[in-house]
Amino acid sequence: MNPQSDQGTTRRDFLKAAGLGAAGMSLAGGLVSTGFGSRLFAPAARAATTTLALAATDGYITVPGRENDPLYIFGFIPVSPSATVASLISTYKGHAQHTAPTFSFKQWDDVKITLTNLGLVQRPDLTDSHTIHWHGFDMPSPLNDGVPEVSVAVPIAKQLTYFYRPHREGTYMYHCHFEDVEHVQIGMTGIVFVRPLQDGTSIGGFTKFAYNDGDGSTGYHRHFAILLNEIWSNFHDGDRDIQETIGSDYDPQWFTMNGRSYPQTLLPNDSSTLPAGMRIGTPNPNYGDAVDYSQPNSSLVQVNPGDRVLLRLANLGYQQHSMQMPGIPLHVIGQDASLLRDGAVDTSFWTNTLYIGPGEARDVLFEAPAYSDALPHFTHPGRGEYNVYSFKNRDWRRLSNNGAPGAGGMMTEVRVYQTPLPPQNVVSETYV
């Protein structure tokens, strides 16, 4: 008799099944059944390693109606992995950005992210540590999970390198988990997604996919990562002014997509090569009102007719949001980094209203319609004519900026161009 047969699943069996033991890592490339609705490709070769670095500090952003009274934030900023702590503090302290960089990794690749805590300029009395928590990610050990009660938090002027090996493809989000109710609301948030091993193969006319579907059903031509959130200025102003904030009074005044409220959402991804009118400049009161460009991520969607488009959506606010794209049906193919498929049964669905709660993610496909002169159209200098469709919150109360008249809040545009755009090189690429 096997002496372990009456003990159920052993630790070694579990590690092998999870792909964490030596046997699991030596599998030949192929499909492995999972309980998550998608099919897992086991790696055929040694994983590649991606090395990145983030710094955590404070700073300011601009929202419509408060251009001369910027909002105080905590945030992450991308930095060089080889820079010293002293050089990072002297260069980046007090210059946080919101939202954090969007991260893209290949399934089964090794990922190392070094987090440096630079401290706070506005609030030197606060000695908050910071962490990186990859929300929804399967973690074999709590050490790299970023929950300070069971992990390690990074004190001021210190560094910690996190290690990840993503086993499951899909869209996730990341945030600081130290005093998370405060740190998430005040800006320490970003999107991370895992590309499937199926990427790069030709299936169903596509070479890029949301999941290891085996049939090309999640293939796409362009993809856009959009993080939904709310801004309650009481929290931001209270932290700035050393005032207590009562979380149960939460009543946000701005609703954001990638850290911007409409019409900011229509501006391209930030670049130093852009004219001033196409950038969001924020005076930083801690540096003599020198201008920071601390909201780099656009949520503008620019596509060609006939493109199949993937929206990678995540919600790190504290309220549920209902999103619509009037005139274009939405095909929900994944949620919380899981393909909507139960064995051979397709459980994906079509909708005109997408509900996404706090801490949830959705992968949504849509087909860009043909360009038509009969529809409202506009001219993009250097790019030609385009039709406009709105991607917006269906709740009118979330389409304003602090109650001001006119459109605002959680809304952006989908622009379908008559003259073809070039192929997309990176997620959420914008064209000027």
N, C-alpha and C positions, 0 to 999 in steps of 0.2 A: 504493500500500500504506500502511496505517496504520503510522506508525513505532513505535507502541506495541504492535502486535498480537502481537509475539513476546516480550513481556515478562510475559505473564500478567496478573493483576489489578494495576492501577495503584493508587497511593496515593489518588488522587482517586476512582477507582471504589469502593475499599474504604470511604472516608468516606461516599460517597453511599449505599452499601448499608447502612452502619451507622446512617444517619440523622444523621450528624454534620456533613455539608456543608450548604451553603446550599440545594442542590436537595432534599436529604433533609428539611429543615425546612419546605419550602414545599409538601409534598404535601397534597392535599385529604384530609379525614377518610375513612378506609376501612381495609380489612384488608390487611395486608402479610404475605406468607409468611415464616416464620422457621424456623430449624433446631432450635427448642426445644420443639416439640410443641404450642405454643399459637399463637394468631394475634395479630399485633401491630397495634393500631389506630394509624395515623399521625395526629398531631394536626391538627385543622382550624383552630386559632387559636393565637395567641401563648400560651405557657405561663404559668401563674400562678407566683408565687414565694412560697415558705414560708420564713420566717426564724426560726430557733430558736437556742438557746444552751445549752451544757452547761459545767459546771465540774468539774474533776477534783481530788480530794483524798482524805484518809483519814477513817476513822470506825470505828464499831462496830455490830454487829448481835447479835441474840439467837437462839440455837437451843435447842430443848428439852433440858433438863438442864444448861444453862449460863446460866441466867437471872441469876445473880450473878457470872458470869465471862464477859462478852461477848467475841465474836470480833472481832479487828482486821481491817479491810478497807481496800482502796482502792475507789473508786467514782466514778461520775458523778452529778451532781445537776442538775436543770433550773433555769436562771436566766434573768434578763431579758437579751435581746440588747443593750439599751441601757445596761446597768450598766457602770460603770468597773471596771478591775481592782482598784483599791484598795477599792472598796465591796464587791466580791465576796469578797475576801480577809477583810475584817473581818466579813462576815456568814456566810459558808459554810465557811470553812476548818476542817477537822476534823469536818465534818458530812456525810460521804458517805452515799449510799443504795445498796442492793442489793436487787433488780436496778434497772438504769437505766430511765429512762422508755421506754415502748413508743411507737415512732414509726410514724405512718401517713401515706403520701404518695400522691398520684395519679400514675399513669403519665404521663410526659413533662413533669410540672411541674418547675420549677426549685426546688432546695432549697439553702439556705445555713445551715450550722450552725457557729457560732463556739464554739471550745473554749478555755477559760481554765484554765491550770494554777495552782492556788492553793497548791501545796506541801503538805507533810505536817506535822501537829502532833506526832504520836507519834514520828516519825523525822525530825527536822530535819536529821540528818546525811545523809539520802538526797536526792539532787538529781535524781531520776528525771524525765525528760520523759514526756509522754503523747501519744497519738494517738487518732483515731477510724478504725477499719478496718471498712468495711461488707462483711462476709464473704459472698463469692459474687456480689458485685455487679459487673456489666460496667463497667469503668472505661477510658475512652479514653486517659487519661494517668495515670501513677503518682503524680503530684503530690498528688492528693486521695485516694489509696488508703490512707494511714495506715500504710504499712510503712516504718519509719524509714530502712532501708537505701537506699530509692529514692525517698523522699518527704521530708517535713519533720516533725520531732517538736517538740512545744511545750514549751519550758523553763519553769521556775517563774516566775510573775508575768508571763507573756506570753500572747498570744492568737493564734489562727489561725482563719480562716474557710474551711471546706470547701465546695466546690460540687459538687452532684450533679444529674443529670437522668436519673431512672430510666426506662430503655427497656423493661424487662421486669418484668411484674407477678409477684407471688408473695410468699412469706414468706422473709425473710432474718434475719440477726442482726448485731450490731455489737459490737466490743470494742476495747480498747486493744491495739496491736500493739508497744508498746515493752516489751522484756523480757516477751514475751507469756505464756510459760509461768507466770511468777509473777503478772503483772497480771490474766490471765484467771481463774486459780484464786482469786485473792484478792478478786475481785468486780467487775471493770470490764466488765460484760456487759449486753446488752439485746437486745430483739427489734425489728426494723423490717420493715414489710411495705408492698408497693406495690399500691394498688387499681387494677384495670383500667379503661381508658377506657370499657368496656362498662357500668360502674357508672352507675346513674341511668336506664338504659333498662329497659323492661319486656320481659322474655323468659322465657317458660315460667312466668309467675306470680311471678317474682322481680325485684327491682330492685338487689340487691347480689350480687356475684359474686367468686369467688376468682380467676378467669381470664377472658380474652376467649375464651369458649368458642363463642359464636355460636348456642348452642342452649339456654342456661339450665341446663345440666347441673351447673355449679358454683355455682349460686345458693344463697343461704342466708338465714335470718331473723336469726340471732345468730352472733357469732363471738367466740372467746376465744384470746388469745395466751398460750402457756405456755412458759417457758424452763426446760429441764431442766439440772441441774447436780449436782455433788457438792461437799462441803466436807471437806477434810483439815485438821484443826485444827493439825497440825504446821507447815504453811506459814504460817498466820495468826499462831500464837503465836511462831514463829521470827522473823517479820518484826517483830512487836511487841517482842520481847526481844533483838533483834540477835543471833540465833543462826542458824547455817547449817542449811539444809534440803536433803536429798538427794532430788531429784525421783524417782529410780528406786525409792524406798521408798514411793511413793504408795499409800495405803491409806485411802480416805475413810471417815469415821465418820457423816456426815450426807448425806442425799440430798434434793435440794430441787426445788421447783417455784416459779418466780418468787421465788427467794431465801428460801422458807419451807419448813419441814418439818412434816408432819402432827403435831399437829392445827392448827398455825398456818395451814395452807393453807385452812382453812374460814372464817377471818375475812374480812370484806369488805375492799375497797380502803380504804386508810387515809384518814381525814378528821378534821380537828380538831373536827367536829361529833359524832363518835362518842363513846359512853361509854368510860371507861378500859378496861373489860373486853373491848371489841371492838377494841382497838388493841395493837400490839406495841411496847411502850416499852423502850428500851435505855438504861441508865445510861452516860453518856459519861465515862470516868475523866479525860479531858483537860479537862473543864469541870465539875469538882466533882460528878460523877455526875448532872449535869442530864440529863433524859430526852430522847433523840432518838427520833423515829419514822422509822427508817431502812429499813424493809421495807414499802414502800407497796403493792406489787402482789399482789393476790389471785389464786388459781387456782381459786376456787370457780366452778362452772358452774351457773347458774340458768336454767331454760328452761320453756316451756309445752309441753303435749302437742301432738305433731304438728309442732313446730318442726324445720326442717332446720338443723343446727348445724355450723358450721365451726370446727375446732380448728386453730390456727396453732401448730405445734410446732417447737421448735428445741432442739438439744443443744449446749451449750458446755462440757460436762464433758469428762473424759478417758476415759470408759468408755461402751461401748454400753449402751443401755437398751431393755428390752422392755416395752411398755405395753399394758394390757388394760382393757376396760370390760365386765366380765362381764354378760351379758344383753342387750347392745346391739352389733350388728355395726358394724364400722368400714369406711368406704369411703375408700380412699387415692386421692386425685385428683391430687395433685401432690407432687413432691419436688425440693428444692433450687431452688425458684422456677421449676419447669418443669411445665407441664400434662402429665399422663400420657396422651398421645395421639400416635400416629405417623401423621400425615396424617389419613385418615378412620378409622383403626383406634384404638379405645378401648383403652388399655393400663392404665387404672385397675383397681384390684382391691379385693375385700372380704377382710377378715381379722378374726380375734379377737385377734391378737397383732401389735403394731406394733413393728418393730425400727428404732431410730434411733441411728446412730453419732455419734461426736464430730464437730462441725462440720457436721452434716446438719440439714435442715429437711424437714418433711412438712406437707401440707395434707390434712386428714381430715374427711370429712362423716359425720354420723350423724343418724338420725331419732329424735327424742324419742318414747318410747312413751306411750300413754294413761295417765293417772293411774288407779290402782286402789286401792280400800279393802282389797282382798284381799291386797295386798302390804304389807310393812312401811312404815308411814308415820309421819310426825312433824309437829309443829305449829310453824310459824314465826309468832311473835306479829306480828299486823298483816298477814300474808301468807297465812295459812291452812295447809292440809294439803299435804304433798308426799311423794313417793316418793324413795328414795335409791338411786343406782347409784354404784359406785366406779370411779374412773379411777386406775389404780395400776400400779406396776411389778410384773411377775409374779415377780420374784426376791425371795423372802422376806427375804434378807439386806439388801435395800435398802428394807425396810419397818420399820426400827427406827431409833432415835436413839441412836447410839453404843452399840448393843447392849443398851439398856435394855429391860425387859419391856414388852409392850403394843405397840399399833400406832404407827407413826411413819413417817418417811422420805417417799418419793416417792409420795404418795397424796393424792387430793382427792375431792370428791363431785360428782356430777351430780344436781341436785335438780329433779324434775319436779312442778310445782305444779298443784293442782286449780283454784285461782282464778287467772285469767290475770295474768301480769306485764305491765307496760307495755312498749311497744316499746323496743328497745335503742337508746340514743343514741350510745354509744361502745364500742369494743372492750373486752371483759372487764368490762362494767358489772356491779356487784353491787347487791343490794337488801336493805335492812334494815327 
